[in-house]
Amino acid sequence: MERFLRYSLEKQRPIRLIFYTDEGKMKQVNAQVTAMTETSVAFTCLRPKGTFEMEKSRLLSADYKRGDEGQD
């Protein structure tokens, strides 16, 4: 998962993230990572529009966005 987060941050490309919300619901978004520390990640997404920051422990999965195979 760390590899996908770094890919998005370094290449400025969106990825697919699956995580738990504050309410305990699972959510999937296409997001671009804007900042990252050892324990947290910040990202922007279009739906819902905005910038978000969360603990990495809430992330369940990260993958390439549909149509992206990680090639430049």
Jmol script that loads the backbone (N, CA, C; Angstrom):
load data "model"
ATOM      1  N   MET A   1       0.836  -1.182   0.000  1.00  0.00           N
ATOM      2  CA  MET A   1       0.000   0.000   0.000  1.00  0.00           C
ATOM      3  C   MET A   1       0.885   1.253   0.000  1.00  0.00           C
ATOM      4  N   GLU A   2       1.968   1.189   0.742  1.00  0.00           N
ATOM      5  CA  GLU A   2       2.886   2.330   0.812  1.00  0.00           C
ATOM      6  C   GLU A   2       3.390   2.714  -0.581  1.00  0.00           C
ATOM      7  N   ARG A   3       3.606   1.719  -1.414  1.00  0.00           N
ATOM      8  CA  ARG A   3       4.095   1.967  -2.775  1.00  0.00           C
ATOM      9  C   ARG A   3       3.098   2.791  -3.591  1.00  0.00           C
ATOM     10  N   PHE A   4       1.814   2.507  -3.455  1.00  0.00           N
ATOM     11  CA  PHE A   4       0.795   3.258  -4.190  1.00  0.00           C
ATOM     12  C   PHE A   4       0.689   4.688  -3.661  1.00  0.00           C
ATOM     13  N   LEU A   5       0.800   4.863  -2.364  1.00  0.00           N
ATOM     14  CA  LEU A   5       0.751   6.210  -1.787  1.00  0.00           C
ATOM     15  C   LEU A   5       1.933   7.045  -2.287  1.00  0.00           C
ATOM     16  N   ARG A   6       3.124   6.463  -2.304  1.00  0.00           N
ATOM     17  CA  ARG A   6       4.300   7.180  -2.817  1.00  0.00           C
ATOM     18  C   ARG A   6       4.156   7.470  -4.306  1.00  0.00           C
ATOM     19  N   TYR A   7       3.614   6.503  -5.066  1.00  0.00           N
ATOM     20  CA  TYR A   7       3.395   6.692  -6.504  1.00  0.00           C
ATOM     21  C   TYR A   7       2.522   7.920  -6.748  1.00  0.00           C
ATOM     22  N   SER A   8       1.417   8.025  -6.034  1.00  0.00           N
ATOM     23  CA  SER A   8       0.509   9.154  -6.205  1.00  0.00           C
ATOM     24  C   SER A   8       1.176  10.459  -5.814  1.00  0.00           C
ATOM     25  N   LEU A   9       1.918  10.456  -4.722  1.00  0.00           N
ATOM     26  CA  LEU A   9       2.583  11.668  -4.247  1.00  0.00           C
ATOM     27  C   LEU A   9       3.667  12.121  -5.209  1.00  0.00           C
ATOM     28  N   GLU A  10       4.507  11.205  -5.651  1.00  0.00           N
ATOM     29  CA  GLU A  10       5.647  11.560  -6.509  1.00  0.00           C
ATOM     30  C   GLU A  10       5.240  11.883  -7.938  1.00  0.00           C
ATOM     31  N   LYS A  11       4.291  11.125  -8.484  1.00  0.00           N
ATOM     32  CA  LYS A  11       3.879  11.311  -9.885  1.00  0.00           C
ATOM     33  C   LYS A  11       2.687  12.249 -10.032  1.00  0.00           C
ATOM     34  N   GLN A  12       2.112  12.661  -8.919  1.00  0.00           N
ATOM     35  CA  GLN A  12       0.916  13.522  -8.906  1.00  0.00           C
ATOM     36  C   GLN A  12      -0.208  12.909  -9.744  1.00  0.00           C
ATOM     37  N   ARG A  13      -0.460  11.625  -9.481  1.00  0.00           N
ATOM     38  CA  ARG A  13      -1.501  10.887 -10.185  1.00  0.00           C
ATOM     39  C   ARG A  13      -2.520  10.380  -9.173  1.00  0.00           C
ATOM     40  N   PRO A  14      -3.786  10.330  -9.538  1.00  0.00           N
ATOM     41  CA  PRO A  14      -4.791   9.790  -8.612  1.00  0.00           C
ATOM     42  C   PRO A  14      -4.697   8.273  -8.508  1.00  0.00           C
ATOM     43  N   ILE A  15      -5.057   7.761  -7.340  1.00  0.00           N
ATOM     44  CA  ILE A  15      -5.134   6.329  -7.079  1.00  0.00           C
ATOM     45  C   ILE A  15      -6.480   6.043  -6.425  1.00  0.00           C
ATOM     46  N   ARG A  16      -6.809   4.780  -6.296  1.00  0.00           N
ATOM     47  CA  ARG A  16      -8.039   4.382  -5.615  1.00  0.00           C
ATOM     48  C   ARG A  16      -7.702   4.034  -4.171  1.00  0.00           C
ATOM     49  N   LEU A  17      -8.427   4.633  -3.235  1.00  0.00           N
ATOM     50  CA  LEU A  17      -8.246   4.358  -1.812  1.00  0.00           C
ATOM     51  C   LEU A  17      -9.526   3.785  -1.233  1.00  0.00           C
ATOM     52  N   ILE A  18      -9.400   2.796  -0.373  1.00  0.00           N
ATOM     53  CA  ILE A  18     -10.536   2.261   0.377  1.00  0.00           C
ATOM     54  C   ILE A  18     -10.178   2.415   1.847  1.00  0.00           C
ATOM     55  N   PHE A  19     -11.096   3.019   2.613  1.00  0.00           N
ATOM     56  CA  PHE A  19     -10.812   3.311   4.017  1.00  0.00           C
ATOM     57  C   PHE A  19     -12.098   3.333   4.826  1.00  0.00           C
ATOM     58  N   TYR A  20     -11.936   3.371   6.150  1.00  0.00           N
ATOM     59  CA  TYR A  20     -13.067   3.524   7.057  1.00  0.00           C
ATOM     60  C   TYR A  20     -13.249   4.999   7.388  1.00  0.00           C
ATOM     61  N   THR A  21     -14.493   5.475   7.340  1.00  0.00           N
ATOM     62  CA  THR A  21     -14.804   6.849   7.723  1.00  0.00           C
ATOM     63  C   THR A  21     -14.868   6.956   9.249  1.00  0.00           C
ATOM     64  N   ASP A  22     -15.039   8.182   9.744  1.00  0.00           N
ATOM     65  CA  ASP A  22     -15.183   8.409  11.189  1.00  0.00           C
ATOM     66  C   ASP A  22     -16.384   7.667  11.747  1.00  0.00           C
ATOM     67  N   GLU A  23     -17.410   7.468  10.909  1.00  0.00           N
ATOM     68  CA  GLU A  23     -18.631   6.774  11.327  1.00  0.00           C
ATOM     69  C   GLU A  23     -18.496   5.261  11.254  1.00  0.00           C
ATOM     70  N   GLY A  24     -17.350   4.762  10.796  1.00  0.00           N
ATOM     71  CA  GLY A  24     -17.130   3.326  10.712  1.00  0.00           C
ATOM     72  C   GLY A  24     -17.610   2.693   9.419  1.00  0.00           C
ATOM     73  N   LYS A  25     -17.944   3.505   8.415  1.00  0.00           N
ATOM     74  CA  LYS A  25     -18.392   2.977   7.121  1.00  0.00           C
ATOM     75  C   LYS A  25     -17.206   2.872   6.174  1.00  0.00           C
ATOM     76  N   MET A  26     -17.242   1.855   5.320  1.00  0.00           N
ATOM     77  CA  MET A  26     -16.208   1.696   4.318  1.00  0.00           C
ATOM     78  C   MET A  26     -16.498   2.615   3.142  1.00  0.00           C
ATOM     79  N   LYS A  27     -15.449   3.265   2.617  1.00  0.00           N
ATOM     80  CA  LYS A  27     -15.620   4.212   1.523  1.00  0.00           C
ATOM     81  C   LYS A  27     -14.496   4.013   0.516  1.00  0.00           C
ATOM     82  N   GLN A  28     -14.828   4.187  -0.765  1.00  0.00           N
ATOM     83  CA  GLN A  28     -13.854   4.104  -1.847  1.00  0.00           C
ATOM     84  C   GLN A  28     -13.853   5.425  -2.596  1.00  0.00           C
ATOM     85  N   VAL A  29     -12.658   5.987  -2.836  1.00  0.00           N
ATOM     86  CA  VAL A  29     -12.536   7.247  -3.576  1.00  0.00           C
ATOM     87  C   VAL A  29     -11.332   7.178  -4.502  1.00  0.00           C
ATOM     88  N   ASN A  30     -11.378   7.971  -5.560  1.00  0.00           N
ATOM     89  CA  ASN A  30     -10.196   8.226  -6.372  1.00  0.00           C
ATOM     90  C   ASN A  30      -9.578   9.497  -5.808  1.00  0.00           C
ATOM     91  N   ALA A  31      -8.321   9.410  -5.393  1.00  0.00           N
ATOM     92  CA  ALA A  31      -7.701  10.533  -4.689  1.00  0.00           C
ATOM     93  C   ALA A  31      -6.249  10.680  -5.101  1.00  0.00           C
ATOM     94  N   GLN A  32      -5.752  11.908  -4.973  1.00  0.00           N
ATOM     95  CA  GLN A  32      -4.343  12.186  -5.209  1.00  0.00           C
ATOM     96  C   GLN A  32      -3.700  12.549  -3.886  1.00  0.00           C
ATOM     97  N   VAL A  33      -2.656  11.831  -3.523  1.00  0.00           N
ATOM     98  CA  VAL A  33      -1.960  12.078  -2.267  1.00  0.00           C
ATOM     99  C   VAL A  33      -1.188  13.390  -2.390  1.00  0.00           C
ATOM    100  N   THR A  34      -1.349  14.266  -1.382  1.00  0.00           N
ATOM    101  CA  THR A  34      -0.671  15.566  -1.387  1.00  0.00           C
ATOM    102  C   THR A  34       0.412  15.661  -0.332  1.00  0.00           C
ATOM    103  N   ALA A  35       0.335  14.850   0.713  1.00  0.00           N
ATOM    104  CA  ALA A  35       1.351  14.850   1.769  1.00  0.00           C
ATOM    105  C   ALA A  35       1.256  13.524   2.517  1.00  0.00           C
ATOM    106  N   MET A  36       2.396  13.144   3.118  1.00  0.00           N
ATOM    107  CA  MET A  36       2.417  11.874   3.807  1.00  0.00           C
ATOM    108  C   MET A  36       3.467  11.919   4.911  1.00  0.00           C
ATOM    109  N   THR A  37       3.116  11.354   6.064  1.00  0.00           N
ATOM    110  CA  THR A  37       4.073  11.156   7.142  1.00  0.00           C
ATOM    111  C   THR A  37       4.093   9.660   7.452  1.00  0.00           C
ATOM    112  N   GLU A  38       4.820   9.277   8.495  1.00  0.00           N
ATOM    113  CA  GLU A  38       4.860   7.858   8.849  1.00  0.00           C
ATOM    114  C   GLU A  38       3.515   7.343   9.319  1.00  0.00           C
ATOM    115  N   THR A  39       2.673   8.224   9.889  1.00  0.00           N
ATOM    116  CA  THR A  39       1.406   7.770  10.472  1.00  0.00           C
ATOM    117  C   THR A  39       0.163   8.318   9.790  1.00  0.00           C
ATOM    118  N   SER A  40       0.302   9.327   8.926  1.00  0.00           N
ATOM    119  CA  SER A  40      -0.891   9.918   8.313  1.00  0.00           C
ATOM    120  C   SER A  40      -0.679  10.195   6.829  1.00  0.00           C
ATOM    121  N   VAL A  41      -1.792  10.411   6.145  1.00  0.00           N
ATOM    122  CA  VAL A  41      -1.756  10.719   4.721  1.00  0.00           C
ATOM    123  C   VAL A  41      -2.798  11.806   4.450  1.00  0.00           C
ATOM    124  N   ALA A  42      -2.435  12.767   3.598  1.00  0.00           N
ATOM    125  CA  ALA A  42      -3.357  13.825   3.174  1.00  0.00           C
ATOM    126  C   ALA A  42      -3.600  13.647   1.679  1.00  0.00           C
ATOM    127  N   PHE A  43      -4.854  13.850   1.256  1.00  0.00           N
ATOM    128  CA  PHE A  43      -5.183  13.657  -0.153  1.00  0.00           C
ATOM    129  C   PHE A  43      -6.329  14.563  -0.553  1.00  0.00           C
ATOM    130  N   THR A  44      -6.457  14.776  -1.861  1.00  0.00           N
ATOM    131  CA  THR A  44      -7.589  15.510  -2.412  1.00  0.00           C
ATOM    132  C   THR A  44      -8.379  14.560  -3.293  1.00  0.00           C
ATOM    133  N   CYS A  45      -9.679  14.779  -3.337  1.00  0.00           N
ATOM    134  CA  CYS A  45     -10.524  13.989  -4.233  1.00  0.00           C
ATOM    135  C   CYS A  45     -11.645  14.880  -4.761  1.00  0.00           C
ATOM    136  N   LEU A  46     -12.243  14.453  -5.870  1.00  0.00           N
ATOM    137  CA  LEU A  46     -13.310  15.229  -6.497  1.00  0.00           C
ATOM    138  C   LEU A  46     -14.674  14.928  -5.895  1.00  0.00           C
ATOM    139  N   ARG A  47     -14.896  13.684  -5.493  1.00  0.00           N
ATOM    140  CA  ARG A  47     -16.189  13.305  -4.908  1.00  0.00           C
ATOM    141  C   ARG A  47     -15.963  12.521  -3.636  1.00  0.00           C
ATOM    142  N   PRO A  48     -16.240  13.032  -2.491  1.00  0.00           N
ATOM    143  CA  PRO A  48     -16.665  14.404  -2.245  1.00  0.00           C
ATOM    144  C   PRO A  48     -15.493  15.361  -2.444  1.00  0.00           C
ATOM    145  N   LYS A  49     -15.797  16.527  -2.967  1.00  0.00           N
ATOM    146  CA  LYS A  49     -14.769  17.489  -3.286  1.00  0.00           C
ATOM    147  C   LYS A  49     -14.124  18.003  -2.006  1.00  0.00           C
ATOM    148  N   GLY A  50     -12.811  17.985  -1.976  1.00  0.00           N
ATOM    149  CA  GLY A  50     -12.129  18.523  -0.811  1.00  0.00           C
ATOM    150  C   GLY A  50     -10.789  17.874  -0.545  1.00  0.00           C
ATOM    151  N   THR A  51     -10.143  18.367   0.495  1.00  0.00           N
ATOM    152  CA  THR A  51      -8.870  17.847   0.960  1.00  0.00           C
ATOM    153  C   THR A  51      -9.100  17.170   2.297  1.00  0.00           C
ATOM    154  N   PHE A  52      -8.531  15.995   2.470  1.00  0.00           N
ATOM    155  CA  PHE A  52      -8.749  15.209   3.675  1.00  0.00           C
ATOM    156  C   PHE A  52      -7.416  14.729   4.223  1.00  0.00           C
ATOM    157  N   GLU A  53      -7.368  14.505   5.526  1.00  0.00           N
ATOM    158  CA  GLU A  53      -6.191  13.919   6.166  1.00  0.00           C
ATOM    159  C   GLU A  53      -6.670  12.845   7.125  1.00  0.00           C
ATOM    160  N   MET A  54      -5.975  11.713   7.141  1.00  0.00           N
ATOM    161  CA  MET A  54      -6.380  10.627   8.035  1.00  0.00           C
ATOM    162  C   MET A  54      -5.162   9.802   8.433  1.00  0.00           C
ATOM    163  N   GLU A  55      -5.346   9.035   9.476  1.00  0.00           N
ATOM    164  CA  GLU A  55      -4.312   8.109   9.922  1.00  0.00           C
ATOM    165  C   GLU A  55      -4.207   6.965   8.917  1.00  0.00           C
ATOM    166  N   LYS A  56      -2.993   6.531   8.655  1.00  0.00           N
ATOM    167  CA  LYS A  56      -2.798   5.413   7.717  1.00  0.00           C
ATOM    168  C   LYS A  56      -3.477   4.140   8.207  1.00  0.00           C
ATOM    169  N   SER A  57      -3.653   4.014   9.504  1.00  0.00           N
ATOM    170  CA  SER A  57      -4.272   2.807  10.058  1.00  0.00           C
ATOM    171  C   SER A  57      -5.725   2.646   9.603  1.00  0.00           C
ATOM    172  N   ARG A  58      -6.367   3.734   9.148  1.00  0.00           N
ATOM    173  CA  ARG A  58      -7.747   3.648   8.653  1.00  0.00           C
ATOM    174  C   ARG A  58      -7.821   3.185   7.208  1.00  0.00           C
ATOM    175  N   LEU A  59      -6.696   3.198   6.498  1.00  0.00           N
ATOM    176  CA  LEU A  59      -6.671   2.755   5.101  1.00  0.00           C
ATOM    177  C   LEU A  59      -6.736   1.237   5.035  1.00  0.00           C
ATOM    178  N   LEU A  60      -7.598   0.739   4.181  1.00  0.00           N
ATOM    179  CA  LEU A  60      -7.732  -0.697   3.979  1.00  0.00           C
ATOM    180  C   LEU A  60      -6.988  -1.165   2.743  1.00  0.00           C
ATOM    181  N   SER A  61      -7.011  -0.329   1.683  1.00  0.00           N
ATOM    182  CA  SER A  61      -6.417  -0.744   0.418  1.00  0.00           C
ATOM    183  C   SER A  61      -6.090   0.474  -0.432  1.00  0.00           C
ATOM    184  N   ALA A  62      -5.088   0.313  -1.282  1.00  0.00           N
ATOM    185  CA  ALA A  62      -4.736   1.330  -2.277  1.00  0.00           C
ATOM    186  C   ALA A  62      -4.394   0.598  -3.560  1.00  0.00           C
ATOM    187  N   ASP A  63      -4.793   1.173  -4.691  1.00  0.00           N
ATOM    188  CA  ASP A  63      -4.587   0.520  -5.981  1.00  0.00           C
ATOM    189  C   ASP A  63      -4.549   1.601  -7.055  1.00  0.00           C
ATOM    190  N   TYR A  64      -4.113   1.199  -8.256  1.00  0.00           N
ATOM    191  CA  TYR A  64      -4.171   2.126  -9.378  1.00  0.00           C
ATOM    192  C   TYR A  64      -5.622   2.466  -9.682  1.00  0.00           C
ATOM    193  N   LYS A  65      -5.858   3.683 -10.093  1.00  0.00           N
ATOM    194  CA  LYS A  65      -7.189   4.109 -10.538  1.00  0.00           C
ATOM    195  C   LYS A  65      -7.518   3.370 -11.836  1.00  0.00           C
ATOM    196  N   ARG A  66      -8.788   3.174 -12.101  1.00  0.00           N
ATOM    197  CA  ARG A  66      -9.208   2.480 -13.326  1.00  0.00           C
ATOM    198  C   ARG A  66      -8.573   3.146 -14.543  1.00  0.00           C
ATOM    199  N   GLY A  67      -7.984   2.351 -15.404  1.00  0.00           N
ATOM    200  CA  GLY A  67      -7.352   2.861 -16.626  1.00  0.00           C
ATOM    201  C   GLY A  67      -5.890   3.199 -16.451  1.00  0.00           C
ATOM    202  N   ASP A  68      -5.372   3.199 -15.230  1.00  0.00           N
ATOM    203  CA  ASP A  68      -3.961   3.511 -14.974  1.00  0.00           C
ATOM    204  C   ASP A  68      -3.242   2.206 -14.640  1.00  0.00           C
ATOM    205  N   GLU A  69      -2.131   1.982 -15.308  1.00  0.00           N
ATOM    206  CA  GLU A  69      -1.361   0.768 -15.050  1.00  0.00           C
ATOM    207  C   GLU A  69      -0.004   1.092 -14.441  1.00  0.00           C
ATOM    208  N   GLY A  70       0.187   2.344 -14.023  1.00  0.00           N
ATOM    209  CA  GLY A  70       1.423   2.734 -13.378  1.00  0.00           C
ATOM    210  C   GLY A  70       2.569   2.996 -14.326  1.00  0.00           C
ATOM    211  N   GLN A  71       2.282   3.154 -15.596  1.00  0.00           N
ATOM    212  CA  GLN A  71       3.320   3.425 -16.576  1.00  0.00           C
ATOM    213  C   GLN A  71       3.252   4.890 -16.978  1.00  0.00           C
ATOM    214  N   ASP A  72       4.405   5.485 -17.154  1.00  0.00           N
ATOM    215  CA  ASP A  72       4.441   6.899 -17.571  1.00  0.00           C
ATOM    216  C   ASP A  72       4.604   7.038 -19.044  1.00  0.00           C
TER     217      ASP A  72
END
end "model"
wireframe off; spacefill off
backbone 0.3
color backbone group
